[in-house]
Amino acid sequence: MSGVVAAFAALVSVAVLGYVVGVGGLLKARDELVLSRLAFFVATPALMFVTVSRADLHILLSPVLLTEVVAVACVQLLYVLVARLLWRRDRRELTIGALASSYVNAGNLGVPIAIYVLGDGALVAPILLFQLIVLTPISFLILDKGARSIRSALALPFRNPLTVASLLGLACALTGLSLPVTIMRPIELLGGAAVPVALLAYGLSLYGSQRTPPEGNSVAWEVSLVVALKSVVQPVIAYLVARFALGLDGGALLAATLFAALPTAQNIYVYAVNYDTGRRLARSAVLITTVLSIPIMTAIGAVLG
């Protein structure tokens, strides 16, 4: 499982760098918002377009994807029920919490793990596309303000650069359109900045969080709920569905369980900053699930591998 450790080491090292530049005064805590908006509006849309446009669409309906969809739906339902009944969270807070409980780091962690641990990078593509094309637009529709009619509500996702980039990439993949190198090269360069910029913003946020008041009891309990759902419940549900409902075994069973055990994607923190809701919950979920996922995924690999 050295591939898991290497992938997480790269993730953590860049986030630590963001923290270090904050401590050293090279960047200020307020610069976190600038980096997050750069990742949200420029770099991440470029990465989404490149990723989706080059995806093999024949693998979208894999059994592994089905297990992830079921696990995501169950985990999000559990979170929404508890958070609504106990803490009376509004719809935007519930959306960020539900994403933090289920949205896996399929890009910069899932792909390396699929390649170095499972031996096939394409295995994670259906999950990545599901999150980009289905889960993310639906979430933005809920998070965005100002939808006063069905028409305006349906139009909201198309005003979001992440959704538009994903749909344009899907159109290229469906039609087989290949853009000239002179066009794709700058898009690739921008996309390459998405992960490090988001991680630097996250690390800088950890430095800035030292100056914020401590979390209240309700927030601490909510973080505990999100971490438990993401790190334990989601992979358990994925395993049960894959093993007993779909009859998967071997590499497919390992892939389904490993992907469900991936930590919360740092994208969720970027979304929370951009929509100014659930920032503390998202930040804590990314940090804690990332730390816990290393031993959890190692144990999964040892048992199922």
C-alpha positions as CSV (number, residue, x, y, z in Angstrom):
1,M,0.0,0.0,0.0
2,S,2.9,2.3,-0.6
3,G,0.9,4.1,-3.3
4,V,-1.6,5.2,-0.6
5,V,1.1,6.6,1.6
6,A,2.8,8.4,-1.4
7,A,-0.5,9.9,-2.5
8,F,-1.4,11.2,1.0
9,A,2.2,12.4,1.5
10,A,1.9,14.6,-1.5
11,L,-1.5,16.0,-0.4
12,V,-0.4,16.7,3.1
13,S,3.0,18.3,2.2
14,V,1.3,20.9,0.0
15,A,-1.2,21.7,2.7
16,V,1.6,22.0,5.2
17,L,3.3,24.4,2.9
18,G,0.2,26.6,2.9
19,Y,0.3,26.6,6.7
20,V,4.0,27.4,6.8
21,V,3.7,30.4,4.4
22,G,1.0,31.7,6.7
23,V,3.1,31.3,9.8
24,G,6.1,32.9,8.0
25,G,4.0,35.9,7.0
26,L,4.5,35.4,3.2
27,L,0.7,35.1,2.8
28,K,-1.9,36.6,5.2
29,A,-4.9,34.7,6.5
30,R,-7.1,37.0,4.3
31,D,-5.3,35.7,1.2
32,E,-7.1,32.4,1.7
33,L,-10.2,33.8,0.1
34,V,-8.2,34.9,-3.0
35,L,-6.6,31.5,-3.4
36,S,-10.0,29.7,-2.9
37,R,-11.7,31.9,-5.5
38,L,-8.8,31.3,-7.9
39,A,-9.2,27.6,-7.5
40,F,-13.0,27.8,-7.8
41,F,-13.4,30.1,-10.8
42,V,-10.3,29.4,-12.9
43,A,-8.1,26.4,-12.1
44,T,-10.7,23.8,-11.1
45,P,-13.0,24.4,-14.1
46,A,-9.9,23.9,-16.3
47,L,-9.1,20.6,-14.6
48,M,-12.7,19.4,-14.8
49,F,-12.8,20.1,-18.5
50,V,-9.6,18.3,-19.3
51,T,-10.5,15.3,-17.1
52,V,-14.1,14.8,-18.4
53,S,-13.2,15.4,-22.0
54,R,-10.7,12.6,-22.0
55,A,-12.7,10.1,-20.0
56,D,-13.8,6.7,-21.4
57,L,-17.5,7.0,-21.3
58,H,-18.0,3.2,-21.6
59,I,-17.0,2.7,-18.0
60,L,-19.6,5.1,-16.5
61,L,-22.0,2.3,-15.6
62,S,-19.6,0.1,-13.7
63,P,-20.7,-1.9,-10.7
64,V,-18.2,0.0,-8.6
65,L,-20.1,3.2,-9.5
66,L,-23.4,1.7,-8.4
67,T,-21.9,0.9,-4.9
68,E,-20.7,4.4,-4.5
69,V,-24.0,6.0,-5.5
70,V,-25.9,3.8,-3.0
71,A,-23.3,4.6,-0.2
72,V,-23.4,8.3,-1.0
73,A,-27.2,8.4,-0.9
74,C,-27.4,6.5,2.4
75,V,-24.7,8.6,4.1
76,Q,-26.2,11.9,3.0
77,L,-29.7,10.9,4.1
78,L,-28.3,9.9,7.6
79,Y,-26.5,13.2,7.9
80,V,-29.5,15.4,6.8
81,L,-31.9,13.6,9.2
82,V,-29.6,14.0,12.2
83,A,-28.4,17.5,11.5
84,R,-31.9,18.8,10.7
85,L,-33.5,17.2,13.8
86,L,-30.7,17.9,16.3
87,W,-29.1,21.2,15.2
88,R,-31.8,22.7,12.9
89,R,-29.3,23.4,10.1
90,D,-30.7,25.3,7.1
91,R,-30.6,23.9,3.6
92,R,-27.2,25.5,2.7
93,E,-25.6,24.2,5.8
94,L,-27.1,20.8,5.3
95,T,-25.7,20.8,1.7
96,I,-22.2,21.4,2.8
97,G,-22.4,18.9,5.6
98,A,-23.9,16.3,3.3
99,L,-21.0,16.8,0.8
100,A,-18.4,16.7,3.6
101,S,-19.9,13.4,4.7
102,S,-19.8,11.7,1.3
103,Y,-17.9,13.6,-1.5
104,V,-14.6,11.7,-1.9
105,N,-11.3,13.0,-3.0
106,A,-11.4,11.1,-6.3
107,G,-9.2,13.4,-8.2
108,N,-5.8,14.0,-6.6
109,L,-6.1,11.0,-4.2
110,G,-8.4,8.6,-6.0
111,V,-6.5,8.6,-9.3
112,P,-3.0,7.9,-7.8
113,I,-4.5,5.1,-5.6
114,A,-6.3,3.6,-8.6
115,I,-3.0,3.6,-10.5
116,Y,-0.5,2.6,-7.9
117,V,-2.7,0.4,-5.7
118,L,-5.3,-1.1,-8.0
119,G,-3.3,-0.9,-11.2
120,D,-5.9,0.8,-13.3
121,G,-6.5,4.6,-13.2
122,A,-9.7,4.2,-15.2
123,L,-11.4,2.5,-12.2
124,V,-12.0,5.9,-10.4
125,A,-13.2,7.7,-13.5
126,P,-17.0,6.9,-13.1
127,I,-16.9,8.2,-9.5
128,L,-15.1,11.4,-10.5
129,L,-17.6,12.0,-13.3
130,F,-20.6,11.2,-11.1
131,Q,-19.4,13.8,-8.6
132,L,-18.6,16.4,-11.2
133,I,-21.6,16.1,-13.5
134,V,-24.4,14.9,-11.1
135,L,-23.6,15.6,-7.4
136,T,-21.9,19.0,-7.8
137,P,-24.5,20.7,-10.0
138,I,-27.3,19.5,-7.8
139,S,-25.4,20.9,-4.8
140,F,-24.8,24.2,-6.4
141,L,-28.5,24.4,-7.3
142,I,-29.3,24.2,-3.6
143,L,-26.4,26.5,-2.5
144,D,-27.0,29.3,-5.0
145,K,-29.3,32.1,-3.9
146,G,-31.9,33.9,-5.9
147,A,-33.8,31.0,-7.6
148,R,-37.4,32.5,-7.8
149,S,-38.9,30.3,-10.5
150,I,-38.4,26.8,-12.0
151,R,-36.7,28.4,-15.0
152,S,-34.2,30.4,-12.9
153,A,-33.6,27.4,-10.6
154,L,-32.8,25.2,-13.6
155,A,-30.5,27.9,-15.0
156,L,-28.5,28.3,-11.9
157,P,-26.1,25.4,-12.4
158,F,-25.2,26.7,-15.9
159,R,-24.0,30.0,-14.3
160,N,-21.4,28.0,-12.3
161,P,-17.9,27.6,-14.0
162,L,-17.4,24.2,-12.5
163,T,-20.6,22.8,-13.9
164,V,-20.2,24.5,-17.3
165,A,-16.7,23.1,-17.6
166,S,-17.8,19.6,-16.8
167,L,-20.6,19.7,-19.3
168,L,-18.4,21.1,-22.1
169,G,-15.9,18.3,-21.3
170,L,-18.7,15.7,-21.5
171,A,-19.8,17.2,-24.9
172,C,-16.2,16.8,-26.2
173,A,-16.1,13.2,-24.9
174,L,-19.5,12.3,-26.5
175,T,-18.7,13.8,-29.9
176,G,-15.1,12.7,-30.0
177,L,-14.1,16.3,-30.5
178,S,-10.4,16.9,-30.0
179,L,-9.3,20.5,-29.5
180,P,-6.0,21.7,-31.0
181,V,-2.9,21.5,-28.9
182,T,-2.6,25.3,-28.9
183,I,-6.0,25.5,-27.1
184,M,-5.6,22.5,-24.8
185,R,-2.1,23.3,-23.6
186,P,-3.0,26.5,-21.6
187,I,-6.2,24.8,-20.2
188,E,-4.0,21.9,-19.0
189,L,-1.6,24.4,-17.4
190,L,-4.4,26.0,-15.5
191,G,-5.9,22.7,-14.5
192,G,-2.6,21.6,-13.1
193,A,-2.8,24.5,-10.7
194,A,-6.2,23.5,-9.3
195,V,-5.0,20.9,-6.7
196,P,-2.0,22.8,-5.3
197,V,-3.8,26.1,-5.2
198,A,-6.8,24.5,-3.3
199,L,-4.4,22.7,-1.0
200,L,-2.4,25.9,-0.3
201,A,-5.7,27.7,0.5
202,Y,-6.6,24.9,2.8
203,G,-3.3,25.0,4.6
204,L,-3.5,28.7,5.0
205,S,-7.0,28.3,6.5
206,L,-5.5,26.1,9.2
207,Y,-3.2,28.9,10.2
208,G,-6.1,31.4,10.1
209,S,-8.3,29.1,12.1
210,Q,-5.9,29.5,15.1
211,R,-7.3,33.0,15.5
212,T,-10.9,32.1,15.4
213,P,-13.0,31.2,18.4
214,P,-13.1,27.5,19.3
215,E,-15.9,25.4,17.9
216,G,-19.1,25.2,20.0
217,N,-20.4,21.9,21.3
218,S,-22.9,21.6,18.4
219,V,-20.2,22.1,15.8
220,A,-17.9,19.6,17.5
221,W,-20.7,17.0,17.6
222,E,-21.5,17.7,14.0
223,V,-17.9,17.3,12.9
224,S,-17.8,14.0,14.8
225,L,-20.9,12.9,12.9
226,V,-19.5,13.9,9.5
227,V,-16.2,12.1,10.2
228,A,-17.9,8.9,11.4
229,L,-20.1,8.8,8.3
230,K,-17.3,9.5,5.9
231,S,-14.6,7.4,7.4
232,V,-16.5,4.4,8.7
233,V,-20.2,4.2,7.5
234,Q,-19.6,5.0,3.9
235,P,-17.0,2.3,3.2
236,V,-19.0,-0.2,5.3
237,I,-22.1,0.4,3.2
238,A,-20.1,0.2,-0.1
239,Y,-18.6,-3.1,1.0
240,L,-22.0,-4.6,2.0
241,V,-23.6,-3.5,-1.3
242,A,-20.7,-4.7,-3.4
243,R,-20.2,-8.0,-1.6
244,F,-23.8,-9.1,-0.9
245,A,-26.0,-7.1,-3.3
246,L,-23.8,-7.2,-6.4
247,G,-21.7,-10.3,-5.6
248,L,-18.4,-8.5,-6.3
249,D,-15.1,-10.0,-5.1
250,G,-11.4,-9.6,-5.8
251,G,-10.2,-6.3,-7.3
252,A,-13.8,-4.9,-7.9
253,L,-14.7,-5.4,-4.2
254,L,-11.4,-3.8,-3.1
255,A,-11.9,-0.9,-5.5
256,A,-15.4,-0.2,-4.3
257,T,-14.4,-0.2,-0.6
258,L,-11.2,1.8,-1.1
259,F,-12.9,4.5,-3.1
260,A,-15.6,4.9,-0.5
261,A,-12.9,5.2,2.2
262,L,-11.3,8.1,0.4
263,P,-11.3,11.3,2.6
264,T,-13.5,14.3,2.1
265,A,-12.3,16.2,-1.0
266,Q,-10.7,19.6,-0.3
267,N,-13.1,20.9,-3.0
268,I,-15.8,21.0,-0.4
269,Y,-13.9,23.5,1.7
270,V,-13.5,25.7,-1.5
271,Y,-17.2,25.5,-2.0
272,A,-17.9,26.4,1.6
273,V,-15.6,29.4,1.3
274,N,-17.2,30.5,-2.0
275,Y,-20.7,30.2,-0.6
276,D,-19.8,31.4,2.9
277,T,-21.5,28.6,4.7
278,G,-20.2,25.6,6.8
279,R,-16.6,26.7,6.5
280,R,-15.5,25.4,9.9
281,L,-17.3,22.1,9.4
282,A,-15.8,21.6,5.9
283,R,-12.3,22.5,7.1
284,S,-12.4,20.1,10.0
285,A,-13.9,17.3,7.9
286,V,-11.2,17.5,5.3
287,L,-8.4,17.5,7.9
288,I,-9.7,14.7,10.1
289,T,-10.9,12.4,7.4
290,T,-7.6,12.8,5.6
291,V,-5.6,11.8,8.7
292,L,-7.9,8.9,9.5
293,S,-8.1,7.6,5.9
294,I,-4.4,6.4,5.9
295,P,-4.8,3.7,8.5
296,I,-8.3,2.9,7.4
297,M,-7.4,2.4,3.7
298,T,-4.3,0.4,4.7
299,A,-6.4,-1.9,6.8
300,I,-8.9,-2.3,3.9
301,G,-6.1,-3.2,1.6
302,A,-4.7,-5.7,4.0
303,V,-8.0,-7.4,4.6
304,L,-9.4,-7.4,1.1
305,G,-6.2,-7.4,-0.9
